[in-house]
């Protein structure tokens, strides 16, 4: 719990602790449990997206059947949040380690994983804030899946700036910048990497994740009727 306090108040102290005793279990448990809760809370919002998409194509009974299937799928998705989180962290930690080893060999995989695990508590907070914002704004205001992320810089319409830029701006928020700052500080403290090189490793790895998510979203927009933009 001391490390959690340091994450907010003294991140440099946190990473000094992790340099000597790298650990990832506590943040993993927090992200896994909170991620399941957030996934369940997001189900009504996602159901609204389904209704909007199908209301002009299917009868009310067919829409209800589709919603039931979506609900079951949502529960399955929520149940595998811990596994998906662990796999994602392992991949990102491996990439961080590989890139860091281009400059220094002072970082091992467990230390890399500890940096990623604690830093990811910040995007988790962003997801919680976003979920709360959706409910405050009202589920009835949702007209597409693009209305499910409210804390990015996607202030302009997809038609005005184009889908790729819209999706990229959606990824940028106070929480994503905070996450990157923590990763840079972690690499600087634990691997003795210069701030410039640490920023390169952190931003490059983050951009790979952004590109992957954008690719999935763009493929989905091509498949979904009326969402290409």
Residue frames as qw, qx, qy, qz and C-alpha x, y, z in Angstrom:
[[0.000, 0.884, 0.468, 0.000, 0.00, 0.00, 0.00],
 [0.345, -0.703, 0.115, 0.612, 3.00, 2.28, 0.56],
 [0.355, -0.021, 0.603, 0.714, 3.86, 1.97, -3.13],
 [0.114, 0.693, 0.649, 0.294, 0.33, 3.03, -4.09],
 [0.212, -0.904, -0.197, 0.313, 0.72, 6.18, -1.99],
 [0.396, -0.485, 0.380, 0.681, 4.09, 6.91, -3.60],
 [0.408, 0.386, 0.666, 0.491, 2.56, 6.52, -7.08],
 [0.042, 0.886, 0.400, 0.229, 0.58, 9.71, -6.55],
 [0.335, -0.937, 0.013, 0.101, 2.71, 11.65, -4.08],
 [0.241, -0.747, 0.569, 0.246, 6.30, 10.51, -4.72],
 [0.920, 0.368, -0.023, -0.130, 6.61, 8.47, -7.93],
 [0.388, 0.677, -0.592, 0.199, 10.41, 8.70, -7.82],
 [0.381, -0.411, 0.721, -0.407, 10.33, 6.98, -4.43],
 [0.894, 0.149, 0.262, -0.333, 8.02, 4.31, -5.85],
 [0.810, 0.531, -0.247, 0.012, 10.42, 3.45, -8.66],
 [0.067, 0.632, -0.703, 0.319, 13.40, 3.41, -6.29],
 [0.655, -0.201, 0.613, -0.394, 11.50, 0.79, -4.27],
 [0.903, 0.347, 0.142, -0.210, 10.66, -1.17, -7.42],
 [0.455, 0.707, -0.539, 0.057, 14.29, -1.07, -8.54],
 [0.119, -0.433, 0.830, -0.330, 15.26, -3.03, -5.43],
 [0.325, 0.146, 0.898, -0.259, 12.07, -5.10, -5.06],
 [0.328, 0.063, -0.482, -0.810, 10.13, -5.23, -8.34],
 [0.231, 0.275, 0.886, -0.294, 6.53, -6.35, -7.88],
 [0.237, -0.050, -0.466, -0.851, 3.34, -6.27, -9.92],
 [0.176, -0.332, -0.926, 0.042, 0.78, -8.32, -7.98],
 [0.015, 0.525, 0.520, -0.674, -1.00, -5.50, -6.11],
 [0.270, 0.416, -0.181, -0.849, -1.65, -3.28, -9.17],
 [0.231, 0.010, -0.864, -0.448, -2.65, -6.36, -11.17],
 [0.085, -0.420, -0.869, 0.248, -5.30, -7.32, -8.62],
 [0.111, 0.549, 0.274, -0.782, -6.60, -3.73, -8.54],
 [0.261, 0.343, -0.467, -0.772, -6.74, -3.41, -12.34],
 [0.178, -0.095, -0.947, -0.250, -8.29, -6.87, -12.76],
 [0.029, -0.500, -0.782, 0.371, -11.06, -6.35, -10.21],
 [0.145, 0.596, 0.132, -0.779, -11.79, -2.75, -11.20],
 [0.149, 0.248, -0.656, -0.697, -11.63, -3.69, -14.88],
 [0.086, -0.308, -0.941, -0.110, -14.32, -6.34, -14.39],
 [0.028, 0.625, 0.559, -0.544, -16.53, -3.84, -12.56],
 [0.130, 0.527, -0.197, -0.817, -16.06, -1.19, -15.26],
 [0.106, 0.044, -0.842, -0.528, -16.79, -3.73, -18.01],
 [0.045, -0.483, -0.868, 0.104, -20.06, -4.66, -16.30],
 [0.040, 0.666, 0.315, -0.675, -21.01, -1.01, -15.78],
 [0.088, 0.404, -0.447, -0.793, -20.34, -0.30, -19.46],
 [0.202, 0.219, 0.932, 0.208, -22.77, -2.98, -20.64],
 [0.250, 0.740, 0.547, -0.302, -25.87, -0.70, -20.65],
 [0.098, 0.754, -0.234, -0.606, -23.95, 1.88, -22.71],
 [0.079, -0.258, 0.840, 0.470, -22.84, -0.76, -25.17],
 [0.265, 0.443, 0.855, -0.048, -26.39, -2.07, -25.31],
 [0.235, 0.793, 0.211, -0.521, -27.54, 1.42, -26.31],
 [0.037, 0.536, -0.600, -0.593, -25.06, 1.35, -29.20],
 [0.171, 0.090, 0.957, 0.217, -26.55, -1.98, -30.31],
 [0.268, 0.655, 0.636, -0.308, -30.09, -0.60, -30.17],
 [0.180, 0.763, -0.113, -0.610, -29.17, 2.46, -32.25],
 [0.031, -0.375, 0.779, 0.501, -27.45, 0.31, -34.87],
 [0.060, 0.139, 0.972, 0.180, -30.25, -2.22, -35.21],
 [0.284, 0.443, 0.566, -0.635, -33.46, -0.28, -34.60],
 [0.470, 0.543, -0.166, -0.676, -33.97, 0.52, -38.30],
 [0.361, 0.348, -0.804, -0.320, -33.09, -2.98, -39.52],
 [0.276, -0.097, -0.950, 0.108, -34.69, -5.40, -37.03],
 [0.512, -0.603, -0.423, -0.443, -37.97, -5.84, -35.21],
 [0.392, -0.688, 0.362, -0.492, -38.18, -5.17, -31.46],
 [0.951, -0.240, 0.170, -0.100, -38.12, -8.92, -30.74],
 [0.845, 0.368, -0.118, 0.369, -35.01, -9.39, -32.87],
 [0.129, 0.738, -0.333, 0.573, -33.33, -6.44, -31.15],
 [0.676, -0.573, 0.290, -0.362, -34.17, -7.92, -27.76],
 [0.991, -0.002, 0.058, 0.118, -32.63, -11.24, -28.79],
 [0.604, 0.575, -0.210, 0.510, -29.51, -9.42, -30.02],
 [0.213, -0.750, 0.328, -0.534, -29.26, -7.56, -26.70],
 [0.884, -0.388, 0.202, -0.164, -29.47, -10.83, -24.77],
 [0.909, 0.237, -0.042, 0.341, -26.64, -12.27, -26.84],
 [0.300, 0.710, -0.244, 0.588, -24.62, -9.09, -26.37],
 [0.539, -0.695, 0.259, -0.400, -25.19, -9.25, -22.61],
 [0.970, -0.189, 0.131, 0.081, -23.90, -12.83, -22.44],
 [0.729, 0.459, -0.088, 0.500, -20.90, -11.87, -24.56],
 [0.038, -0.808, 0.224, -0.543, -20.29, -8.87, -22.30],
 [0.763, -0.571, 0.235, -0.193, -20.20, -11.08, -19.22],
 [0.944, 0.083, 0.070, 0.311, -17.71, -13.39, -20.90],
 [0.445, 0.681, -0.123, 0.568, -15.60, -10.39, -21.90],
 [0.359, -0.792, 0.243, -0.429, -15.66, -9.07, -18.33],
 [0.917, -0.368, 0.155, -0.024, -14.61, -12.45, -16.96],
 [0.869, 0.174, 0.056, 0.460, -11.44, -12.56, -19.06],
 [0.044, 0.969, -0.107, 0.218, -10.29, -9.04, -18.14],
 [0.591, -0.689, 0.404, 0.115, -7.57, -10.43, -15.79],
 [0.809, 0.049, 0.464, 0.357, -6.16, -12.73, -18.48],
 [0.483, 0.768, 0.211, 0.363, -6.24, -10.04, -21.18],
 [0.206, -0.959, 0.175, -0.085, -4.60, -7.57, -18.79],
 [0.708, -0.492, 0.452, 0.229, -1.79, -9.99, -17.96],
 [0.745, 0.317, 0.421, 0.409, -1.13, -10.81, -21.61],
 [0.276, 0.906, 0.116, 0.300, -1.15, -7.13, -22.60],
 [0.378, -0.883, 0.279, 0.011, 1.19, -6.18, -19.78],
 [0.796, -0.237, 0.457, 0.318, 3.57, -9.02, -20.67],
 [0.636, 0.558, 0.326, 0.422, 3.72, -7.90, -24.31],
 [0.063, 0.961, -0.021, 0.267, 4.24, -4.22, -23.45],
 [0.583, -0.733, 0.336, 0.096, 6.83, -5.07, -20.78],
 [0.818, 0.020, 0.421, 0.393, 8.70, -7.24, -23.28],
 [0.467, 0.747, 0.207, 0.425, 8.72, -4.42, -25.84],
 [0.236, -0.952, 0.145, -0.132, 9.89, -1.94, -23.21],
 [0.740, -0.488, 0.401, 0.231, 12.69, -4.31, -22.20],
 [0.763, 0.311, 0.373, 0.427, 13.74, -4.94, -25.80],
 [0.282, 0.870, 0.094, 0.394, 13.90, -1.24, -26.65],
 [0.425, -0.877, 0.219, -0.050, 15.64, -0.35, -23.39],
 [0.837, -0.260, 0.366, 0.312, 18.29, -3.01, -24.07],
 [0.612, 0.664, 0.131, 0.409, 19.28, -1.03, -27.16],
 [0.048, 0.859, -0.202, 0.467, 20.74, 1.54, -24.75],
 [0.192, -0.532, 0.686, -0.458, 21.44, -0.31, -21.50],
 [0.625, -0.084, -0.770, -0.100, 21.19, -3.74, -19.89],
 [0.013, 0.155, -0.640, 0.752, 20.25, -2.43, -16.44],
 [0.638, -0.010, 0.159, -0.754, 16.60, -3.44, -16.77],
 [0.064, -0.012, 0.995, 0.076, 15.15, -6.93, -16.39],
 [0.277, -0.361, -0.702, -0.547, 11.69, -8.20, -17.32],
 [0.375, -0.586, -0.677, 0.241, 10.30, -8.15, -13.78],
 [0.199, -0.426, -0.151, 0.869, 11.38, -4.53, -13.34],
 [0.106, -0.044, -0.493, -0.863, 9.83, -3.63, -16.69],
 [0.348, -0.465, -0.773, -0.254, 6.61, -5.37, -15.68],
 [0.326, -0.552, -0.534, 0.551, 6.57, -3.50, -12.36],
 [0.054, -0.230, 0.112, 0.965, 6.87, -0.15, -14.18],
 [0.263, -0.182, -0.636, -0.702, 4.01, -1.04, -16.53],
 [0.367, -0.476, -0.799, 0.033, 1.76, -2.46, -13.81],
 [0.226, -0.555, -0.421, 0.681, 1.92, 0.55, -11.50],
 [0.009, 0.191, -0.263, -0.946, 1.77, 3.06, -14.37],
 [0.229, -0.276, -0.762, -0.539, -1.40, 1.37, -15.67],
 [0.147, -0.538, -0.703, 0.441, -3.27, 2.36, -12.53],
 [0.045, 0.404, 0.002, -0.914, -3.55, 5.81, -14.11],
 [0.304, -0.003, -0.632, -0.712, -5.37, 4.69, -17.31],
 [0.262, -0.386, -0.881, 0.085, -7.58, 2.61, -15.01],
 [0.043, -0.516, -0.419, 0.746, -8.54, 5.83, -13.22],
 [0.175, 0.244, -0.359, -0.884, -9.22, 7.36, -16.63],
 [0.290, -0.200, -0.854, -0.383, -11.56, 4.50, -17.52],
 [0.191, -0.498, -0.746, 0.398, -13.41, 4.99, -14.23],
 [0.048, 0.463, 0.103, -0.879, -13.79, 8.72, -14.87],
 [0.219, 0.095, -0.617, -0.750, -14.96, 8.02, -18.42],
 [0.242, -0.350, -0.901, -0.091, -17.58, 5.53, -17.22],
 [0.096, -0.562, -0.542, 0.617, -18.89, 8.03, -14.70],
 [0.089, 0.354, -0.196, -0.910, -19.00, 10.73, -17.41],
 [0.200, -0.132, -0.808, -0.537, -21.10, 8.49, -19.67],
 [0.229, -0.531, -0.804, 0.136, -23.71, 8.00, -16.95],
 [0.090, -0.542, -0.266, 0.792, -23.70, 11.69, -16.01],
 [0.127, 0.217, -0.442, -0.861, -24.18, 12.70, -19.65],
 [0.709, 0.221, 0.338, -0.578, -26.92, 10.10, -20.04],
 [0.492, -0.024, 0.830, 0.260, -27.12, 6.82, -21.92],
 [0.500, 0.700, 0.495, -0.122, -29.78, 8.29, -24.20],
 [0.151, 0.885, -0.236, -0.372, -27.15, 10.60, -25.74],
 [0.420, -0.342, 0.768, 0.342, -25.20, 7.64, -27.15],
 [0.702, 0.558, 0.004, -0.443, -25.61, 7.23, -30.89],
 [0.803, 0.452, -0.384, 0.058, -22.52, 5.16, -31.79],
 [0.875, -0.257, -0.202, 0.357, -19.56, 3.36, -30.24],
 [0.458, 0.389, -0.117, 0.791, -17.56, 6.57, -30.68],
 [0.338, -0.703, -0.006, -0.626, -19.66, 8.18, -27.95],
 [0.871, -0.421, -0.250, 0.037, -18.27, 5.75, -25.39],
 [0.684, -0.142, -0.151, 0.700, -14.99, 7.57, -24.83],
 [0.024, -0.937, -0.299, -0.181, -15.44, 11.08, -23.49],
 [0.500, -0.803, 0.077, 0.313, -12.12, 12.07, -21.93],
 [0.673, 0.045, 0.346, 0.652, -9.90, 12.32, -25.02],
 [0.054, -0.468, 0.126, 0.873, -9.21, 15.26, -27.32],
 [0.145, 0.287, 0.804, 0.500, -11.80, 14.09, -29.86],
 [0.144, 0.501, 0.385, -0.762, -13.80, 17.31, -29.65],
 [0.334, 0.392, -0.371, -0.773, -14.37, 17.53, -33.42],
 [0.865, 0.226, 0.247, -0.373, -16.69, 15.38, -35.50],
 [0.693, -0.092, 0.633, 0.332, -15.36, 12.43, -37.48],
 [0.551, 0.705, 0.398, 0.201, -16.68, 14.02, -40.66],
 [0.039, 0.994, -0.091, -0.039, -14.76, 17.25, -40.01],
 [0.190, -0.779, 0.592, 0.083, -11.30, 15.80, -39.29],
 [0.650, 0.345, -0.656, -0.168, -11.46, 12.25, -40.66],
 [0.910, -0.342, -0.175, -0.154, -11.66, 8.96, -38.84],
 [0.785, 0.111, -0.365, 0.488, -7.88, 8.31, -38.31],
 [0.148, 0.409, -0.307, 0.847, -7.26, 11.70, -36.68],
 [0.624, -0.486, -0.051, -0.610, -10.47, 11.40, -34.65],
 [0.933, -0.230, -0.274, 0.036, -9.36, 8.01, -33.29],
 [0.615, 0.222, -0.360, 0.665, -5.84, 9.26, -32.55],
 [0.122, -0.485, 0.203, -0.842, -7.13, 12.30, -30.64],
 [0.789, -0.435, -0.203, -0.384, -9.42, 9.98, -28.68],
 [0.862, -0.077, -0.377, 0.329, -6.32, 8.28, -27.29],
 [0.359, 0.297, -0.304, 0.831, -4.83, 11.50, -25.93],
 [0.480, -0.773, -0.303, -0.281, -5.96, 12.58, -22.47],
 [0.261, -0.783, 0.430, -0.366, -4.59, 13.77, -19.16],
 [0.863, -0.318, 0.371, -0.128, -4.46, 10.13, -18.10],
 [0.904, 0.350, 0.048, 0.242, -2.49, 8.91, -21.13],
 [0.298, 0.783, -0.308, 0.451, 0.05, 11.72, -20.72],
 [0.538, -0.652, 0.417, -0.336, 0.31, 10.95, -16.99],
 [0.977, -0.036, 0.209, 0.026, 0.89, 7.28, -17.82],
 [0.731, 0.560, -0.115, 0.372, 3.71, 8.18, -20.23],
 [0.052, -0.814, 0.375, -0.440, 5.35, 10.47, -17.68],
 [0.764, -0.474, 0.386, -0.207, 5.36, 7.63, -15.15],
 [0.957, 0.194, 0.116, 0.182, 6.89, 5.16, -17.61],
 [0.459, 0.735, -0.232, 0.442, 9.60, 7.69, -18.49],
 [0.327, -0.740, 0.423, -0.409, 10.32, 8.33, -14.81],
 [0.924, -0.243, 0.277, -0.101, 10.37, 4.58, -14.12],
 [0.871, 0.379, -0.009, 0.313, 12.87, 3.87, -16.89],
 [0.201, 0.802, -0.291, 0.481, 14.98, 6.84, -15.84],
 [0.513, -0.646, 0.421, -0.377, 15.07, 5.68, -12.22],
 [0.912, -0.173, 0.362, -0.084, 15.29, 1.91, -12.58],
 [0.871, 0.320, 0.197, 0.317, 17.31, 1.51, -15.80],
 [0.376, -0.606, 0.153, 0.684, 19.34, 4.75, -15.44],
 [0.453, 0.478, 0.540, 0.524, 18.08, 5.70, -18.90],
 [0.094, -0.092, -0.002, 0.991, 18.29, 9.36, -19.87],
 [0.380, 0.479, 0.478, -0.630, 14.95, 11.17, -19.95],
 [0.422, 0.515, -0.367, -0.649, 15.20, 11.56, -23.72],
 [0.267, 0.189, -0.920, -0.217, 15.84, 7.87, -24.37],
 [0.139, 0.241, 0.868, -0.412, 13.22, 6.87, -21.81],
 [0.437, 0.498, 0.183, -0.726, 10.70, 9.13, -23.56],
 [0.399, 0.381, -0.654, -0.518, 11.54, 7.49, -26.89],
 [0.128, -0.002, -0.991, 0.046, 10.96, 4.00, -25.47],
 [0.215, 0.369, 0.697, -0.576, 7.74, 4.98, -23.68],
 [0.439, 0.526, 0.002, -0.728, 6.18, 6.97, -26.54],
 [0.330, 0.326, -0.764, -0.448, 7.18, 4.47, -29.24],
 [0.045, -0.117, -0.983, 0.134, 5.67, 1.58, -27.30],
 [0.285, 0.466, 0.520, -0.657, 2.51, 3.60, -26.57],
 [0.407, 0.486, -0.293, -0.716, 2.15, 4.53, -30.24],
 [0.200, 0.116, -0.938, -0.256, 2.33, 0.86, -31.22],
 [0.086, 0.347, 0.861, -0.362, -0.60, 0.17, -28.89],
 [0.316, 0.555, 0.168, -0.751, -2.50, 3.16, -30.28],
 [0.316, 0.369, -0.628, -0.608, -1.89, 1.99, -33.86],
 [0.083, -0.084, -0.992, -0.033, -3.19, -1.48, -32.99],
 [0.169, 0.499, 0.682, -0.508, -6.37, -0.12, -31.40],
 [0.309, 0.551, -0.123, -0.765, -6.90, 2.33, -34.27],
 [0.198, 0.210, -0.839, -0.461, -6.53, -0.50, -36.77],
 [0.013, 0.304, 0.940, -0.151, -9.20, -2.54, -35.00],
 [0.209, 0.594, 0.411, -0.660, -11.52, 0.48, -34.83],
 [0.271, 0.480, -0.399, -0.732, -11.03, 1.34, -38.50],
 [0.142, 0.003, -0.946, -0.292, -11.75, -2.25, -39.53],
 [0.074, 0.453, 0.809, -0.367, -14.89, -2.16, -37.39],
 [0.236, 0.581, 0.113, -0.771, -16.02, 1.10, -38.97],
 [0.248, 0.294, -0.672, -0.633, -15.72, -0.44, -42.42],
 [0.148, -0.160, -0.972, -0.083, -17.81, -3.42, -41.38],
 [0.055, 0.518, 0.676, -0.522, -20.48, -1.53, -39.46],
 [0.215, 0.627, 0.551, 0.507, -23.17, 0.12, -41.61],
 [0.106, -0.909, -0.246, -0.319, -23.32, 3.89, -41.37],
 [0.606, -0.746, 0.027, 0.275, -20.17, 4.30, -39.25],
 [0.693, 0.152, 0.192, 0.678, -17.50, 4.91, -41.87],
 [0.011, 0.984, 0.175, -0.037, -16.29, 8.47, -41.76]]
